């Protein structure tokens, strides 16, 4: 269990301010627009940054009294991770294992297999594609199965096959561990995430389970077909998905009521709920009850 208490950290363009936040086992996705504080929060929890005020406790321990122990129990993938380009993949993972104070050959092999890197384990990192480099970054984070895993946009640069593999791997991993993921790829975590944290301008606006994230919303989601000639009559900012057919568009639309009588109410996804909450907050129509649980 991680406890964030009265943490404040000032950056150039915003200030991260979190009075209280508790994180536990399972997958928690961290959502919010660019610059909302997602990466800063991950860096603080990873001990890459020290909060200007407040404390972060890891099972009751803090960085002031147990920094080496805490770092040994954290796996971290920062955004834009810098890898040692001249190193070969397996040697790099062994090196990262050494930095944690132990060389576990089995753990290195498991990371290679889990991220589909066996065929390139002897290749220099500089020769890899961006997607393969991203998988190397994830592999170093899960080395030795740390109980706390912090990932900043782990699905970046991955093709659809590798995205599915990473999501599946992390879902299994999180059954007995804490996994916190900053992501814009909300649909990828639709059936896998346990909780959501919504950050906006350095503040937590929502923290709670997925089922609550998708309910108590001020707008509903509708879907249906719209003739090509009628699409211009709709508020384009309320269209959250559109697919063109022969003589119509199939759309998903957010509003208080149906845009057309034949439209049906749709099941709300994680991404739908984010669009609704963000739009409602921007327009000042969302109430505190809708924000945080």
Buried (B, 14 or more C-beta within 10 A) or exposed (E): EBBBBEBBBBEEEBBBBBEEBEBEBBBBBBBBEEBBBBBBBBBBBBBBBEBEEBEBBBEEBBBEEBEEEBBBBBBBBBBEBEBEEEBBBBBBBBEBBEEBEEEBEEBBBBBBEBBBBEEBBEBBBEEBEEBBBBBBBBBBBBBBBBBBBBBBBBBBBBEEEBBEBBBEBBBEBBEEBBBBBBBBBBEBBEEBBBBBBBBBBBBBBBBEBBEBBBEEBBBBBBBBBBEEEEBEEBEEEBBBBEEEEEEBBEBBBBBEEBBBEEBEEBEBBBBBBBBBBBBBBEEEEBEEEBBBE
